[in-house]
């Protein structure tokens, strides 16, 4: 369960960063 939230947090941060860069 530690890998679940950790991966989700990384994916969310990467998605937000990509979204800001594209914008």
MDTraj code that builds the backbone (N, CA, C; nanometers):
import mdtraj as md
import numpy as np

residues = "UNK UNK UNK UNK UNK UNK UNK UNK UNK UNK UNK UNK UNK UNK UNK UNK UNK UNK UNK UNK UNK UNK UNK".split()
xyz = np.array([
    [0.0852, -0.1207, 0.0000],
    [0.0000, 0.0000, 0.0000],
    [0.0887, 0.1257, 0.0000],
    [0.2129, 0.1080, 0.0358],
    [0.3010, 0.2268, 0.0372],
    [0.3364, 0.2661, -0.1068],
    [0.3408, 0.1671, -0.1928],
    [0.3759, 0.1957, -0.3335],
    [0.2561, 0.2582, -0.4056],
    [0.1376, 0.2264, -0.3576],
    [0.0156, 0.2785, -0.4248],
    [0.0079, 0.4315, -0.4136],
    [0.0097, 0.4855, -0.2935],
    [0.0003, 0.6313, -0.2748],
    [0.1251, 0.7016, -0.3273],
    [0.2375, 0.6387, -0.3150],
    [0.3630, 0.7014, -0.3614],
    [0.3595, 0.7165, -0.5133],
    [0.3155, 0.6131, -0.5819],
    [0.3104, 0.6207, -0.7292],
    [0.2042, 0.7225, -0.7720],
    [0.0942, 0.7247, -0.7005],
    [-0.0145, 0.8182, -0.7362],
    [0.0332, 0.9625, -0.7172],
    [0.1082, 0.9846, -0.6108],
    [0.1560, 1.1217, -0.5828],
    [0.2538, 1.1634, -0.6944],
    [0.3386, 1.0751, -0.7352],
    [0.4374, 1.1080, -0.8402],
    [0.3650, 1.1319, -0.9724],
    [0.2669, 1.0516, -0.9992],
    [0.1952, 1.0641, -1.1277],
    [0.1189, 1.1973, -1.1278],
    [0.0612, 1.2307, -1.0161],
    [-0.0171, 1.3558, -1.0110],
    [0.0782, 1.4753, -1.0282],
    [0.1930, 1.4668, -0.9663],
    [0.2884, 1.5803, -0.9755],
    [0.3382, 1.5904, -1.1207],
    [0.3636, 1.4795, -1.1831],
    [0.4155, 1.4805, -1.3216],
    [0.3054, 1.5342, -1.4154],
    [0.1850, 1.4939, -1.3905],
    [0.0738, 1.5388, -1.4775],
    [0.0536, 1.6894, -1.4613],
    [0.0632, 1.7359, -1.3387],
    [0.0421, 1.8808, -1.3153],
    [0.1558, 1.9595, -1.3815],
    [0.2754, 1.9103, -1.3707],
    [0.3897, 1.9811, -1.4291],
    [0.3771, 1.9841, -1.5812],
    [0.3363, 1.8743, -1.6379],
    [0.3218, 1.8677, -1.7842],
    [0.2102, 1.9616, -1.8287],
    [0.1072, 1.9676, -1.7507],
    [-0.0081, 2.0526, -1.7868],
    [0.0346, 2.2007, -1.7850],
    [0.1141, 2.2341, -1.6853],
    [0.1559, 2.3753, -1.6739],
    [0.2519, 2.4087, -1.7886],
    [0.3348, 2.3153, -1.8246],
    [0.4321, 2.3414, -1.9320],
    [0.3584, 2.3554, -2.0654],
    [0.2583, 2.2714, -2.0861],
    [0.1835, 2.2773, -2.2132],
    [0.1027, 2.4062, -2.2194],
    [0.0510, 2.4462, -2.1058],
    [-0.0319, 2.5685, -2.1033],
    [0.0603, 2.6852, -2.1363],
])
top = md.Topology()
chain = top.add_chain()
for i, resn in enumerate(residues, 1):
    res = top.add_residue(resn, chain, resSeq=i)
    for name in ("N", "CA", "C"):
        top.add_atom(name, md.element.get_by_symbol(name[0]), res)
traj = md.Trajectory(xyz[None], top)
